Amino acid sequence: MDYMDKIFLGRRIREQRQLKGFSQDDLAKKIGVGSLHLGHIERGNKTPSMETFVKIVNVLNVPADILLRDAVDSGKLFILNEVTHEMKNLAPAHLRIITELVKGVIDSLNNLDKVK
């Protein structure tokens, strides 16, 4: 797992922990690690072991895909839903701007892939 993936994973764990109303110390105790170690995971400084990851998923009662959505293909649906949720209250003119921006970014990414 590269550095950016660890950062995204840590953010998702923190986000879900907060949504479930756990303090960092509460979750750390429930999964059997120190709060300092959990802090390192949430900041992306450390990757949880598989055992710790499974405990996090079980304690937070969340599908692993939600936490891994930035790194696995099956997480695309969660990302698309997240984007759609953020845009649902925008005016049509703003949606058009975002659509054009997204198309431009996709074109740029495709061009980068062709260069590689």
Secondary structure, 3 states (H helix, E strand, C coil): CCHHHHHHHHHHHHHHHHHCCCCHHHHHHHHCCCHHHHHHHHHCCCCCCHHHHHHHHHHHCCCHHHHHCCCCHHHHHHHHHHHHHHHCCCCHHHHHHHHHHHHHHHHHHHHHHHHC
